[in-house]
Amino acid sequence: MPRQPRLDAPGALHHVMGRGIERTNIFRIDRDRDDFLNRLANQCMDGNLIVYATSIYWFGPVVSLFPGV
């Protein structure tokens, strides 16, 4: 079933999400990932983008990311 057209009005809130198909990596090389993160940071600093939530996916040994929490 196709998605409905998004509301595209001035001041409308948009939720943007990107993920790899079948859990594949979005970025093939570190340079591309770093470039994306730098561009995202610049948009935040310019006031064009507000980040209100983040997601962290951790693959590796089980460790405490926030000791004491």
C-alpha positions in Angstrom: 0.0 0.0 0.0 1.5 3.4 -1.0 2.1 6.0 1.6 0.0 9.0 1.9 1.5 12.3 0.7 3.3 14.1 3.6 2.0 17.3 5.0 4.3 19.9 3.6 3.3 23.2 5.2 5.4 26.0 6.7 6.3 25.1 10.3 5.2 21.4 9.9 7.2 19.0 12.0 8.9 16.2 10.0 10.3 13.0 11.4 13.2 11.8 9.2 14.7 8.4 9.6 17.2 6.4 7.5 18.3 2.8 7.9 20.0 0.2 5.7 17.9 -2.4 3.9 18.0 -5.7 5.8 20.3 -4.1 8.4 23.1 -3.3 6.0 25.4 -0.4 6.7 24.2 3.0 5.4 27.8 4.2 4.9 30.4 2.1 3.2 33.4 4.1 4.3 34.2 6.1 7.4 34.8 9.3 5.4 31.2 9.2 4.1 29.8 8.8 7.6 32.0 11.6 8.9 30.9 13.9 6.1 27.2 13.2 6.8 27.7 13.9 10.6 29.5 17.1 9.8 26.7 18.3 7.5 24.1 17.3 10.1 26.0 19.3 12.8 26.2 22.3 10.5 22.5 22.3 10.0 21.9 22.1 13.8 24.3 25.0 14.4 22.6 27.1 11.7 19.3 26.6 13.5 17.7 24.7 10.6 17.5 21.4 12.4 16.6 20.5 16.0 17.6 17.2 17.4 15.4 16.1 20.2 16.2 12.4 20.3 19.0 10.1 19.4 19.5 6.3 19.0 22.6 4.4 19.7 23.2 0.9 18.4 26.1 -0.8 20.0 27.7 -3.9 18.4 30.5 -5.4 20.5 31.3 -6.5 24.0 28.8 -5.7 26.7 30.0 -2.6 28.5 28.4 0.2 30.5 28.1 3.2 28.3 27.2 5.3 31.3 28.9 4.1 34.5 26.9 4.6 37.6 23.6 4.9 35.7 
